[in-house]
Amino acid sequence: MTARAMFRASLELGGLTLPLKFYAAVESTGGVHFRLLHAEDSVPVKQRLVDPDTGDVVPPEQYQRAFLAEAENFVVLTDEDRAALEPKGSRSIETLRVLPEGSINHQWYVRPYYLGPDGAHGITDRYFVLVEALSQSHLEVLVEWVMRKREYFGVLRAEGGYLMLHALRHAGEVIDASALPHPTGRKLDKKELEMAGKLVEMLSGDFDAEEFEDAYQARLLEFVEKKARGQVAKLGKPKRKREATDSLGQLLSASLKQARSKRVA
């Protein structure tokens, strides 16, 4: 798969101006989409917007965008209103501050982008100098930019020899752990802690991206393909749930035995 640039902007870092290209670091497969059919003749049905009082179809040219400010009070925004509120277009990635690596928790991350050099040989040299500087110093850069009529905050870091930019959520979207109810219970048992430590150590290993496949989608597509060919498609039996137990020690002991047996195999 060939990566294609989707946006261009220049990073402003001190006296450095570095032209960059944005590349998508993730790709949505789209999943499996279903169509709604009329049960009587299997014809696909269409969705239309109607007036709830008359039942008449409302054409697109008669739509208005509005915000529900309070009960039954809609504030209508015209195209001119929304255009005036949009941020001014910019091709600049503004540096806000430099942070120690890992300062921003991953729950803030929304979407990652690769950033590549946009220009001649000299630009490329400066690009990889910055990558190496961030990598060796274990630092990352908090930035702000405008893309496609939206303002974004992000964290810029070195990743695998390239620059990676993670778009961040806004403050109102992130729930801090302090908002959770504090768990209560008995004191930690020393033996259980030792078994838990052994279990974690035994289960440690390298990350294998091939393990993370969409098993549901694969089963669904296989099922659909068989039915399309007129074959009998059978559904697998659901796995039996383990019997509930109140003993953490028993669960850890059983998990250790299972992990050991897998290692031997």
Secondary structure as UniProt FT lines:
FT   STRAND          5..13
FT   TURN            14..15
FT   STRAND          16..24
FT   TURN            39..41
FT   TURN            52..54
FT   HELIX           60..62
FT   STRAND          65..70
FT   TURN            71..72
FT   STRAND          73..77
FT   HELIX           79..85
FT   STRAND          92..100
FT   TURN            101..102
FT   HELIX           106..108
FT   STRAND          109..117
FT   HELIX           121..137
FT   STRAND          139..147
FT   TURN            148..149
FT   STRAND          150..159
FT   TURN            160..161
FT   STRAND          162..168
FT   HELIX           171..173
FT   HELIX           177..179
FT   HELIX           190..203
FT   HELIX           209..211
FT   HELIX           215..228
FT   TURN            229..230
FT   HELIX           248..264
//
